[in-house]
Each structure stands twice: as C-alpha cells, then as structure tokens.
Amino acid sequence: MNKLIAMVASIALLGQPTCASAQNSTAADTKTVTVKNPWMWTDTPDPDIIRVGDYYYLVTTTMHMTPGGPIMRSKDLVNWETISYLFDEIHDTPRYDLEEGTVYGRGQWATSIRYHKGTFWALFVANDDPHKSMVFKTTDPAKGWTLHSRLPAYHDSSLFFDDDDRVYVFSGSGDITLVELTQDLTAEKPGGVHKKLELHGRPAGLHEGSRVIKHDGMYYLLCIAWPQSGRCEIAYRSRNIEGPYESKVIVKSDFGGFPFVGQGTIVDGKHGEWYGVIFQDRAGVGRVLTLSPCTWVDGWPMIGEVIREQGNGIDNYRYTARVPETMSLETEDMDYTGKYGQQMRLEGGISMTKDYQFNHNPLKEAFTKNGNTYTFRTTKTVDNMFLARNTLTWRMWAPTCSDTVSIDASKMKDGDKAGFCVFCDNAGMMSVIRENGKYFLVLTNDVCELDPRNKAVTGVKSTELARVAIPKSKVKNIQIAIDGNFVPRTDLAQFRYCIDGKHWAQMGGDFKMTFNWQKFFMGCRYGVYYYSTKNAGGSVNISSRTF
C-alpha cells in the first residue's frame, strides 16, 4: 500500500504520572508523535490489550520463556514498560526444566487479560501436558500476579465478564465454544452454558484467536480466519451472547509487502476513539504489531482506513478496511525508565522495555546477578546450547538493532562454551571455547531438530563458519556484538568482536535469520549462554550495560 494515512487521535494523559519528568506537565508538554507501522516491530504475537483508567495494559505470548506472560503498560500507546510477569516458572512437566523433552513453541499461549470490579484477570492455556488453562489475578499488575485456579484447556481463549457478573470463556480452533464459569473463576459452572456457537459466514480453514468485547449492548467476537482468499480478521456480532452471530470481515490487508494482517483485538481510547491492535508475520523478527484507527460503521468495528462507496442511487455500500502506514498520536513527552531494563527505541517513536527472560525454567542455584553482570556456573554437562540451562534471552527489534556483551572466560573449564547468539532453532552463535587449555572464538550455525511429540532435541547440526585464537591474557574481556537488519525481506545478522578494548573486527559474513512455526514458533532473539560438554563446575561472567 503506497498511500500514507495520517490519523490524529488526541490522547490526554490524566492521573498520577510515573516519573519525575512528568510531574509538572501541562498541555504545552504534549507533542505529536508519528507512529509508523509496524507499531511494535518486534516479536509480540497474540496480543490482548485493555484500558483501565489512564493506563493501557498489553500482554503477548512468550511461550517457553520464563518469567512468562509479560505485562506491558502505557499511558499513551507510545511509551511502554514491562511492569510484571504472570508467572516466574511452570512446573507441570520436567520438560519445562529441559528434562525428558522440551516445551519449545509451547508453554504460555495467547493470554486474555480483563478487568472486572477492581480485579485484573488473565487466562491462558499452558500448551503442554497436562494441557490446563491457568487463571491469574491481581488488584495491581505492577505488584505481581497470583495463580488463582486451573481450568480445562481453552485454545486461544477470551475471558469475558458480562454486565450481570456472569463469566464466560470463548475459545477454539475452527468452531468456537462458549463455556460459562463459576463467578469465582474456579470451575466450569454446573448447568451453565456450554455450547458451540452458530457463526454465520464462518470460513473454512484456520479460524481462531478469540477476543470478545461488548459495545452498545452487542457482543462482538473477533477471530482470525485464513480461508483460501487469504488471512483476515472477522467480527461476529449478536444481541445474545449465545448467538446466533452474523459476521463481517473488518480488516484484510497485504500491509507492508507481507501477506495479510490478522489476529488481535480492539481497544477504546480515553475520549471515545477506538484502535485496532493486530499482529502480522514478519519472517525472522517474528510476529509484530500494527496499530490502526478503528471506526464503528453501521455497528461494525472497521479497522484501518475505511472506504465507503455508494452506487446506483441506493445504499449499496462496500467497506474496505486497510491498515495505515502511519498514525499521529498526540502524547505527553514522558520518560519511562522501565522496571525490567532500559528502554529500546523502535522506528516511529515507540519505546518499550528491553526485558529479559530465560529459555525454559532457570536453574537458580547456577547463576547470580551483581549489577549488570551475570555469573553463570555449570552443574551438569550437555551436548548443545538448546539443552543448556540459564540461557538468557531478549527480543531483537526492527528495522535494525545492535547489542553488545562482554565475557570473562578466565574460569571456564575445558569443553566449556560461552557466548552471544541469535537465539532460535536456526541459531547463529559466537562462542568462547576452551579446548586443551587454549581459548578460541568460534562462529557457528547450529540448527536444532525436535521430536514433534515431546519437543525433545533429536539432533543439532553445527557448522563452523569462522574461528580465531584468543591469547590467555585477553580472556577476561571478550566483547561480542550482534547487529540485526530486519528491513523487509532482509533478516540478516552480522557478528563482531573486540579483545583489546579498542579494535573491532567482523567475523563471518551475513547470517540469515529465520522463523519456523513448527519448531520454536518465535522470532529471533538475542541470547547469552554457558554450558559444559566435558566437566561441570566452571563459571563465566557475562556483562551488558543494559542487564
């Protein structure tokens, strides 16, 4: 789409500010920020967003990462901070500890976040044995969450509180099922509603991602659909929560040269305006978010630019919803510091916390953190990084990104490997390796194969791309940088290193970053790792200015 659409939404920031720089703000302190889609050009799939008072709250999927279920908060849709996680760890199976398999591409899926009478609620399915949904609650997301109950598995679910306080879950892939819960959200209600919904116009093919709101007395169920004509977002509506529901496509766009924005929700602004928050697959960087105006047209929430045509002298309307490439938001110039790390700046003025998560559950006794330095220790031997405990990861971001770590390898043992990587099932790894008392910096491409049943690592194909020797006198400060380029259709990473504190050199050529929904189902992330292949008991210090 070549046409740029600028739509201005005035967002007044009310209530208590969160930082000193905003405490004496006036109308003169506001500015217009032009947000360019993708709005969050980083891996943020399966979004759900609500507004409670002055704050927007956003949750996305991080699957096998812990702590999991990151909750982001903003007053202006521009500056975002991660304020909490739904859980620290999951212990349903040993696979969350990288034992007897893994949970790559599983774990926390498609969380629904809601607010009802002073309490925030979150519901998601833990997508591995025993396949149960988890319900969390809190009165303040910034203060953490409590596991409230375990329910049956609800795929891509949407929690919904009706005006009469009855509680429901919409969920499913293909057919959508409506289930009524007890009012305390601890079980399905005996004798309550439990039915497949009658959805007029439901297409064949993929059909999931339920998100439900109520507006002007009408129930709206939003779902992604992927019929033969391509991915789209469909709204179903009914005056009766049990249906039947009529339908309309509310957005279908080949935005940005990538196919079809789809799956997400809508949220009301502070002055009656509405927004669509929809994700889009963007190859190596993962699934990214778009932000668009949402316009109510004849009772339908049309997302993006709406074109209405009238013909033949009668009301014969054709609605086409498109995602705009730019949106202008009038926003207060706030300076979020971020509870979980420094801010990263995305294209278009968006900032969000660079938050850190472990790959699977961490082994807490095997690491310590002091300031911006992690000390990792090994307690067992493994064959590859994909089975190593305490791999620390964080999102890469687009269109370009760069990050640097420093490694003190002086206490590594023979057979140990520590490094900085593009973390995904097709990983680019720059490792400090100790072999027979000597140190090397080695660049490899490691491809992980998984058993589709239990996601066990069945093999790793490692291809060495480059190697340099490191003098023992230099192993206390080995700096590694990874530069990412996600300009559309590019998805290339480059690796650099410095061992004298002054001079940088590139190692290897361009590394192609990929996305594979059948394996990790996650965009490429940065990752630091340490593991032993021969003798446990070594240690390594890995530092970053932003840890």
BELQUI-V469314 format. One record per residue. PHI is phi in radians with two decimals (NA if undefined). Layout:
# BELQUI-V469314
phi=PHI
phi=PHI
This chain:
# BELQUI-V469314
phi=NA
phi=-1.64
phi=-1.34
phi=-1.60
phi=-2.10
phi=-1.81
phi=-2.16
phi=-1.72
phi=-2.11
phi=-1.43
phi=-2.03
phi=-1.46
phi=-1.73
phi=-1.96
phi=1.34
phi=-1.27
phi=-1.24
phi=-1.81
phi=-2.58
phi=-1.07
phi=-1.12
phi=-1.83
phi=-1.19
phi=-1.94
phi=-1.24
phi=-2.27
phi=-1.04
phi=-1.19
phi=-1.45
phi=-1.45
phi=-2.56
phi=-1.67
phi=-1.89
phi=-1.50
phi=-1.63
phi=-1.81
phi=-1.26
phi=-1.05
phi=-1.13
phi=-2.03
phi=-1.51
phi=-2.77
phi=-1.23
phi=-2.47
phi=-1.42
phi=0.94
phi=-1.27
phi=-2.35
phi=-2.44
phi=-2.34
phi=-2.05
phi=-2.21
phi=1.12
phi=-1.43
phi=-1.87
phi=-1.70
phi=-2.12
phi=-2.20
phi=-2.24
phi=-2.35
phi=-1.67
phi=-2.23
phi=0.93
phi=-1.49
phi=-1.62
phi=-2.36
phi=-1.07
phi=-2.08
phi=1.20
phi=-1.14
phi=-1.85
phi=-1.82
phi=-2.34
phi=-2.64
phi=-1.70
phi=-2.39
phi=1.18
phi=-2.00
phi=-1.78
phi=-2.12
phi=-2.26
phi=-1.41
phi=-1.85
phi=-2.97
phi=-2.21
phi=-1.14
phi=-2.58
phi=-1.49
phi=-2.63
phi=-2.15
phi=-2.22
phi=-1.14
phi=-2.45
phi=-1.08
phi=-1.11
phi=-1.16
phi=-1.79
phi=1.08
phi=-2.10
phi=1.06
phi=2.18
phi=-2.43
phi=-2.13
phi=-0.98
phi=1.34
phi=-2.06
phi=1.17
phi=-1.32
phi=-2.19
phi=0.83
phi=-1.24
phi=-1.83
phi=-2.05
phi=-2.50
phi=-2.26
phi=-2.59
phi=0.89
phi=1.57
phi=-2.18
phi=-1.59
phi=-2.21
phi=-2.42
phi=-2.36
phi=-2.62
phi=-1.67
phi=-1.46
phi=-1.45
phi=-2.84
phi=-0.87
phi=-1.59
phi=0.96
phi=-2.09
phi=-1.50
phi=-2.06
phi=-1.99
phi=-2.04
phi=-2.55
phi=-2.88
phi=-1.65
phi=-2.64
phi=-1.02
phi=-1.25
phi=-1.81
phi=1.73
phi=-2.21
phi=-2.11
phi=-1.17
phi=-1.75
phi=-2.83
phi=-2.07
phi=-2.19
phi=-1.02
phi=-1.25
phi=-2.04
phi=-1.28
phi=0.80
phi=-1.59
phi=-2.27
phi=-1.36
phi=-2.53
phi=-1.84
phi=-1.50
phi=-1.10
phi=-1.61
phi=1.29
phi=-1.24
phi=-2.09
phi=-2.37
phi=-2.24
phi=-1.73
phi=-2.80
phi=2.34
phi=-2.21
phi=1.61
phi=-1.24
phi=-1.95
phi=-1.88
phi=-1.88
phi=-2.20
phi=-1.60
phi=-1.82
phi=-1.13
phi=-1.17
phi=-1.59
phi=1.03
phi=-1.94
phi=-2.92
phi=-1.25
phi=-1.25
phi=-1.03
phi=1.31
phi=-1.39
phi=-1.15
phi=-2.70
phi=-2.71
phi=-1.40
phi=-1.42
phi=-1.50
phi=-1.99
phi=-1.26
phi=1.53
phi=-1.17
phi=-1.42
phi=-1.31
phi=1.69
phi=-1.00
phi=-2.78
phi=-2.81
phi=1.32
phi=-1.07
phi=-2.46
phi=-2.24
phi=-2.34
phi=-2.14
phi=-2.50
phi=0.91
phi=1.37
phi=-1.93
phi=-1.56
phi=-2.12
phi=-1.90
phi=-1.77
phi=-2.44
phi=-1.43
phi=-2.34
phi=-2.35
phi=-1.31
phi=-1.08
phi=-1.42
phi=1.97
phi=-1.15
phi=-2.71
phi=-1.91
phi=-1.97
phi=-1.86
phi=-1.90
phi=-2.43
phi=-2.80
phi=-1.37
phi=-2.02
phi=-1.04
phi=-1.51
phi=1.51
phi=-1.26
phi=-1.98
phi=-1.68
phi=-2.37
phi=-2.72
phi=-1.25
phi=-1.87
phi=-2.76
phi=-2.68
phi=-2.60
phi=-1.62
phi=-1.01
phi=1.23
phi=1.45
phi=-1.95
phi=-1.30
phi=0.94
phi=-1.12
phi=-3.05
phi=1.49
phi=2.91
phi=-2.77
phi=-2.19
phi=-2.52
phi=-1.50
phi=-1.49
phi=-1.50
phi=-2.29
phi=1.63
phi=-1.38
phi=-2.27
phi=-2.29
phi=-1.80
phi=-2.07
phi=-2.28
phi=-1.65
phi=-2.49
phi=-1.21
phi=-2.29
phi=1.03
phi=-1.01
phi=-1.29
phi=1.87
phi=-1.85
phi=-1.96
phi=-1.83
phi=-1.97
phi=-2.09
phi=-2.46
phi=-1.17
phi=-2.05
phi=-2.02
phi=-1.42
phi=-2.11
phi=0.91
phi=1.43
phi=-2.06
phi=-1.47
phi=-1.45
phi=-1.75
phi=1.67
phi=-1.26
phi=-1.91
phi=-1.90
phi=-2.01
phi=-2.09
phi=-2.04
phi=-2.41
phi=1.06
phi=1.25
phi=-2.20
phi=-1.34
phi=-2.04
phi=-1.73
phi=-2.08
phi=-1.85
phi=-2.17
phi=-1.75
phi=-2.28
phi=-1.50
phi=-1.24
phi=-1.40
phi=-2.35
phi=-2.39
phi=-1.85
phi=-2.03
phi=-1.43
phi=-2.48
phi=-1.27
phi=-1.43
phi=-1.74
phi=-2.16
phi=-1.25
phi=-1.64
phi=1.46
phi=-1.29
phi=-1.89
phi=2.55
phi=-1.19
phi=-1.46
phi=-1.94
phi=-1.74
phi=-1.76
phi=-1.05
phi=1.63
phi=1.56
phi=-1.29
phi=-2.23
phi=-2.65
phi=-1.15
phi=-1.45
phi=-1.65
phi=-2.02
phi=-2.41
phi=-1.51
phi=-1.35
phi=1.12
phi=-1.15
phi=-1.32
phi=-1.73
phi=-1.13
phi=-1.29
phi=-1.85
phi=-2.68
phi=-2.37
phi=-2.19
phi=-2.33
phi=1.14
phi=-1.76
phi=-2.18
phi=-1.77
phi=-1.82
phi=-1.82
phi=-2.21
phi=-1.79
phi=-2.08
phi=-2.71
phi=-1.82
phi=-2.42
phi=-1.54
phi=-2.75
phi=-1.14
phi=-1.20
phi=-1.90
phi=-1.39
phi=-1.33
phi=1.20
phi=-1.24
phi=-1.72
phi=-2.25
phi=-2.71
phi=-1.13
phi=-1.50
phi=-2.46
phi=-2.13
phi=-1.35
phi=-2.36
phi=-2.61
phi=-2.69
phi=-2.57
phi=-2.38
phi=-2.25
phi=-2.14
phi=-2.10
phi=-1.79
phi=-1.78
phi=-1.18
phi=-1.92
phi=-1.28
phi=-1.82
phi=-1.00
phi=1.57
phi=-1.43
phi=-2.38
phi=-2.39
phi=-3.10
phi=-2.25
phi=-2.51
phi=-1.45
phi=-1.64
phi=-2.89
phi=-1.19
phi=-2.02
phi=-1.61
phi=-1.77
phi=-2.19
phi=-1.88
phi=-2.01
phi=-1.49
phi=-2.12
phi=-1.86
phi=-2.30
phi=0.90
phi=1.39
phi=-1.86
phi=-2.00
phi=-2.41
phi=-1.87
phi=-2.20
phi=-1.77
phi=-2.31
phi=-1.94
phi=-1.94
phi=-1.92
phi=-1.67
phi=-1.90
phi=-2.18
phi=-1.27
phi=-1.13
phi=-1.39
phi=-2.03
phi=1.01
phi=-1.12
phi=-1.29
phi=-1.67
phi=3.04
phi=-2.33
phi=-1.63
phi=-1.92
phi=-2.01
phi=-1.35
phi=-1.85
phi=-2.88
phi=-2.67
phi=-2.37
phi=-1.41
phi=-2.09
phi=-1.06
phi=-1.02
phi=-1.22
phi=-1.95
phi=-1.40
phi=-1.49
phi=-2.61
phi=-1.71
phi=-1.72
phi=-2.24
phi=-2.17
phi=-2.18
phi=-1.86
phi=-1.90
phi=-2.24
phi=-1.94
phi=-0.87
phi=-0.73
phi=1.27
phi=-1.73
phi=0.98
phi=-2.05
phi=-2.08
phi=-2.22
phi=-2.01
phi=-2.27
phi=-2.56
phi=-2.54
phi=-2.08
phi=-2.00
phi=1.39
phi=-2.29
phi=-1.85
phi=-1.87
phi=-2.37
phi=-1.45
phi=-2.06
phi=1.28
phi=-1.78
phi=-1.29
phi=-1.86
phi=-1.44
phi=-1.59
phi=-2.32
phi=-2.31
phi=-2.34
phi=-1.21
phi=-1.44
phi=-1.98
phi=-1.43
phi=0.96
phi=-2.60
phi=-1.18
phi=-1.12
phi=-2.22
phi=-1.33
phi=-2.66
phi=-2.02
phi=-2.58
phi=-2.71
phi=-2.67
phi=-1.93
phi=-1.83
phi=-2.16
phi=-2.37
phi=-1.29
phi=2.00
phi=-1.38
phi=-2.61
phi=-2.62
phi=-1.86
phi=-2.18
phi=-2.13
phi=-2.64
phi=-1.13
phi=-1.85
phi=-1.06
